[in-house]
Structure formats: C-alpha cells, structure tokens
Amino acid sequence: MLDRRTGPSPYPRGDMIVPAAVSALNSLGIDVGSLGHRVHGTRMWHGDRSVPVRWPDAARSDNGAVVKRDRLDEALRNRATTAGVDVRLGARATTPLVDRGFVRGANVQLEDGSTTEIACRFLLVADGANSRFGRGLGTHRDRRWPSAVTASTLVRSERSDDAWIETHLGPLDANENPVTGHGWVHPLGDGTLNVGVMVSSSYRDVLGVNILKLLDSFAGSISSRWKFDPSDFLVEPVRRRTPFGGSIGPTMGPTFLVAGDAAGMANPFTGHGMLAALTTGQIAAEVLDEALTVGNSTTLQRYPARLDESFAQYHKVGRLSARFLGRPLLLRAALRSGIRSETAMGGALRIATNELRSEGDDGGAERAYRVATMIARFAPSW
Ligand SMILES: Cc1cc2nc3c(=O)[nH]c(=O)nc-3n(C[C@H](O)[C@H](O)[C@H](O)COP(=O)(O)OP(=O)(O)OC[C@H]3O[C@@H](n4cnc5c(N)ncnc54)[C@H](O)[C@@H]3O)c2cc1C
C-alpha cells in the first residue's frame, strides 16, 4: 500500500463518521470510540429554527463519531500492517506500468526524490478526489453530474465536547439567498471544532458563490453560540471539490479497480464519502481476494455490478434531488416545510444517511424516496 503523504493531512475533512461507517470500522477491529468523540445525532438548522435529530436506528449501539482524520488514517494503517500489508509512506505512484495493455504496477517517486518501479498483479486505485493516477488509466468525471464544493477550517471552542453535530441547511449567500448545500459544525472533543460549508454544483447560481466568503459568513453567524473567534481560523481554508453520486468511471480495467473518491462514490445528499470509501474498499477487497485465489482476473468484472447493487439507485435519486433542490424556488419551499417538524427532519436524515426503514415500518421519508426512485427510473442518467 502506497501513500504519498508521510504526515497529517493539511486540512480538516472526513471527520464525521456516520453510524454505518462506525460499524464498518468496528468490524475491521478499529475501536472508533477510543479514537474520537461520540455524537448522538445532528441539530438541523435553517434560519433561526432548529430541530435535534438522533441518528436513525437509535437501537443500534454504534453511534456516530467525530474523529480527526489523522488518527483514523493511522489506525487504518496500523490495522493493515498487522494484517501483513507492506505499507509505504512518502511513496507517490506517478504513472502506471503497462505491459501489453495490462496494468502491471506503478512508477513510484519516493520521499527523497528517487524513483522506483513497483510491480503487482492487480492494482486498486484509491488516490482521492483528484485521482491523477486514475486519470492516467482513463477514468474521467462526467461533468454534467453534480459534485460538492466545500471549504472548512478548525477553531478553538469551549463547546468542543458537545455531543451533537450541527447541520445548517441552505446557508445564505452574499445576497441572503439560501444555497443548495449546508454548513456544518463538528465538535472534535479536543478543544476544537471543524466548521465548514458545502454547496452542490447543481445550485442554479453556483457560479456566484464564493465558497471561502460563504465559510466566513457562516462561521460569523454561529460563532457566539459556539463560543469561538471567527477571525481566528486555525487552518487556512481552501476550496475543494468532492465528486459524488458515482460520477467517475470506468471503475475497473482488466487488472485494476477504482474505489472511494477516485470513483466519485461520495453520498450525493451530503458530500460525505467515508462510508462509501470503506464500502467500496471492502467490495474491492472481496473481488481481488477471489481473483487471487482462483488466479483469474475475469472475477474483476463483478466489481462494477456489485457497486451498482449497493449504490446505483441511491446515487441516481441523490443526483435527481440535487438537481431539484438546485432551483431556488423549490429549495426555499423544501426548507420552509421541512424544518418545521422533527418527523420531517428525521426522515430527511434517514434518506441522507441511506438508513431507510423497511416496508411495514416506514414513514413519509420512505414513501417519498420510493416515489423519487420511480421518477429516477424514467429520468435521464444525470
Ligand atoms: C472539506 C471536506 C470535508 C469533508 N467532510 C466529510 C465528513 O465529515 N464525513 C465524510 O464521510 N466525508 C467527508 N468528506 C469527504 C471525504 O473526505 C472523502 O469522501 C473521503 O476522504 C474519501 O476517501 P478516499 O480514501 O477515497 O480518498 P482520500 O481520503 O482523499 O485518500 C486518498 C489517499 O491517497 C493518497 N494519494 C493521492 N495520490 C496519491 C498517489 N499518486 N500515490 C500515492 N498516494 C496517493 C493521499 O495522500 C491520500 O492519503 C469531506 C470532504 C471535504 C473536501
């Protein structure tokens, strides 16, 4: 396993680990509770109204957690090393090694600037949202499909131990209009908060949104309640794009697979991608294990089908919803009606975390999702 980084990630991201991702990590033997700060759910806000919503399926013992990404990365690396993986840090895969049309490894640049070749039978590309290595293998993002534009920072706060995160739906742009996206506050339990904003590229007026200014005004609007100084960001915020909703492909070649953000698998409702990265990584591991066991690379063809089974319908509904909510009038109407009720917000969170109840035990959210699924079936792919 190669990672070009040796030290911590330069900016905060990927620290809200939803309950399903906590379960996935626990099943890998990673004790999320000891790594981060447990949170019971999210306070949904719009304007001056707020509704606390617990994570769906409160019966499950695994709560969500806010975990500093560096700590999680280290725990994952240690787990891999214990399982026998040769983990090399400061090793950047630059270009694929190709032999008669088959990828057989990578040219790698090491920390001291020297280069080497590392050969492999199969290769898993998981180099994140920009995925230069993936592009070198022919993957591309469908630019007609929406993506998430984000910016975040860390601030010091005495409320860092709060047991709830916050999600502010439709933060206001410079003209005081709500944008398609959300602002967040993630208390890290270590004296700091991660504060950030996300805007969907489907928002009709997205070109007029300056994400860094949006972060400034969002931070200013919540700073007194969250007890932090909005002029004292501990990390310089930068603009980032997270592709979502399965917008990158192909996800396999004859000897390689693509997972996580490199495959554009993040959640189209939230822009969160830790669960998708873990799930796609797990599916890839199962497929590669079988390919290595039977010694036959045709097994890799199962990977796109397995991704479709797990994600295709949800992604399509998510992309459609992003389009729908990209229209300011529809967005305003949805925000006005949604934020009034705990039941509606609970339903929205079940959809956003893909934790829908089964038929018989369902509510309005599940019925709305079923209708959206039917519409999505006939809608164009974007
Ligand atoms: C501001 C922001 C906030 C976010 N907040 C959340 C959140 O709270 N919860 C959530 O679930 N998701 C969140 N996300 C999304 C989440 O961070 C990603 O979906 C997730 O990190 C995807 O994981 P990944 O392993 O696919 O990619 P990454 O986490 O980007 O990991 C890619 C790895 O590949 C390495 N790498 C890159 N290129 C090379 C190369 N050429 N050779 C070797 N190594 C290489 C990198 O060093 C890195 O370690 C956020 C995203 C942003 C931008």
The ligand as an SDF file (V2000), in Angstrom:
LIG
                    3D

 53 58  0  0  0  0  0  0  0  0999 V2000
  -13.7880   19.8160    3.3770 C   0  0  0  0  0  0  0  0  0  0  0  0
  -14.2820   18.3860    3.3310 C   0  0  0  0  0  0  0  0  0  0  0  0
  -14.9750   17.8620    4.4080 C   0  0  0  0  0  0  0  0  0  0  0  0
  -15.4480   16.5500    4.3770 C   0  0  0  0  0  0  0  0  0  0  0  0
  -16.0990   16.0550    5.4650 N   0  0  0  0  0  0  0  0  0  0  0  0
  -16.5340   14.7820    5.4570 C   0  0  0  0  0  0  0  0  0  0  0  0
  -17.1400   14.2170    6.6290 C   0  0  0  0  0  0  0  0  0  0  0  0
  -17.2770   14.8830    7.6550 O   0  0  0  0  0  0  0  0  0  0  0  0
  -17.5350   12.9120    6.5750 N   0  0  0  0  0  0  0  0  0  0  0  0
  -17.3730   12.1450    5.4460 C   0  0  0  0  0  0  0  0  0  0  0  0
  -17.7780   10.9680    5.4550 O   0  0  0  0  0  0  0  0  0  0  0  0
  -16.7760   12.6490    4.3470 N   0  0  0  0  0  0  0  0  0  0  0  0
  -16.3390   13.9330    4.3280 C   0  0  0  0  0  0  0  0  0  0  0  0
  -15.6910   14.4270    3.2240 N   0  0  0  0  0  0  0  0  0  0  0  0
  -15.4330   13.5310    2.0820 C   0  0  0  0  0  0  0  0  0  0  0  0
  -14.2940   12.5620    2.4670 C   0  0  0  0  0  0  0  0  0  0  0  0
  -13.1720   13.2920    2.9540 O   0  0  0  0  0  0  0  0  0  0  0  0
  -13.8900   11.7240    1.2710 C   0  0  0  0  0  0  0  0  0  0  0  0
  -15.0310   11.2320    0.6250 O   0  0  0  0  0  0  0  0  0  0  0  0
  -13.0070   10.5640    1.7390 C   0  0  0  0  0  0  0  0  0  0  0  0
  -11.8350   11.0540    2.3320 O   0  0  0  0  0  0  0  0  0  0  0  0
  -12.6660    9.6580    0.5430 C   0  0  0  0  0  0  0  0  0  0  0  0
  -11.6830    8.7380    0.9490 O   0  0  0  0  0  0  0  0  0  0  0  0
  -10.6370    8.1600   -0.1160 P   0  0  0  0  0  0  0  0  0  0  0  0
   -9.8090    7.1780    0.6350 O   0  0  0  0  0  0  0  0  0  0  0  0
  -11.3280    7.7300   -1.3650 O   0  0  0  0  0  0  0  0  0  0  0  0
   -9.7510    9.4160   -0.5490 O   0  0  0  0  0  0  0  0  0  0  0  0
   -8.7680   10.2900    0.3560 P   0  0  0  0  0  0  0  0  0  0  0  0
   -9.2460   10.3550    1.7280 O   0  0  0  0  0  0  0  0  0  0  0  0
   -8.5660   11.5630   -0.3970 O   0  0  0  0  0  0  0  0  0  0  0  0
   -7.4100    9.4600    0.3750 O   0  0  0  0  0  0  0  0  0  0  0  0
   -6.5940    9.3740   -0.7610 C   0  0  0  0  0  0  0  0  0  0  0  0
   -5.2020    8.9880   -0.3030 C   0  0  0  0  0  0  0  0  0  0  0  0
   -4.4150    8.7330   -1.4590 O   0  0  0  0  0  0  0  0  0  0  0  0
   -3.1400    9.3450   -1.2740 C   0  0  0  0  0  0  0  0  0  0  0  0
   -2.6440    9.6380   -2.6300 N   0  0  0  0  0  0  0  0  0  0  0  0
   -3.1340   10.5410   -3.5120 C   0  0  0  0  0  0  0  0  0  0  0  0
   -2.4450   10.4740   -4.6600 N   0  0  0  0  0  0  0  0  0  0  0  0
   -1.5170    9.5090   -4.4930 C   0  0  0  0  0  0  0  0  0  0  0  0
   -0.5260    8.9680   -5.3570 C   0  0  0  0  0  0  0  0  0  0  0  0
   -0.3560    9.4060   -6.6050 N   0  0  0  0  0  0  0  0  0  0  0  0
    0.2620    7.9870   -4.8670 N   0  0  0  0  0  0  0  0  0  0  0  0
    0.1180    7.5250   -3.5910 C   0  0  0  0  0  0  0  0  0  0  0  0
   -0.8270    8.0040   -2.7460 N   0  0  0  0  0  0  0  0  0  0  0  0
   -1.6410    8.9740   -3.2060 C   0  0  0  0  0  0  0  0  0  0  0  0
   -3.4230   10.5950   -0.4370 C   0  0  0  0  0  0  0  0  0  0  0  0
   -2.2420   11.0020    0.2510 O   0  0  0  0  0  0  0  0  0  0  0  0
   -4.4940   10.0800    0.4950 C   0  0  0  0  0  0  0  0  0  0  0  0
   -3.9730    9.5170    1.6860 O   0  0  0  0  0  0  0  0  0  0  0  0
  -15.2170   15.7390    3.2270 C   0  0  0  0  0  0  0  0  0  0  0  0
  -14.5080   16.2620    2.1360 C   0  0  0  0  0  0  0  0  0  0  0  0
  -14.0290   17.5700    2.1840 C   0  0  0  0  0  0  0  0  0  0  0  0
  -13.2650   18.1070    0.9910 C   0  0  0  0  0  0  0  0  0  0  0  0
  1  2  1  0
  2  3  1  0
  2 52  2  0
  3  4  2  0
  4  5  1  0
  4 50  1  0
  5  6  2  0
  6  7  1  0
  6 13  1  0
  7  8  2  0
  7  9  1  0
  9 10  1  0
 10 11  2  0
 10 12  1  0
 12 13  2  0
 13 14  1  0
 14 15  1  0
 14 50  1  0
 15 16  1  0
 16 17  1  0
 16 18  1  0
 18 19  1  0
 18 20  1  0
 20 21  1  0
 20 22  1  0
 22 23  1  0
 23 24  1  0
 24 25  2  0
 24 26  1  0
 24 27  1  0
 27 28  1  0
 28 29  2  0
 28 30  1  0
 28 31  1  0
 31 32  1  0
 32 33  1  0
 33 34  1  0
 33 48  1  0
 34 35  1  0
 35 36  1  0
 35 46  1  0
 36 37  1  0
 36 45  1  0
 37 38  2  0
 38 39  1  0
 39 40  1  0
 39 45  2  0
 40 41  1  0
 40 42  2  0
 42 43  1  0
 43 44  2  0
 44 45  1  0
 46 47  1  0
 46 48  1  0
 48 49  1  0
 50 51  2  0
 51 52  1  0
 52 53  1  0
M  END
$$$$
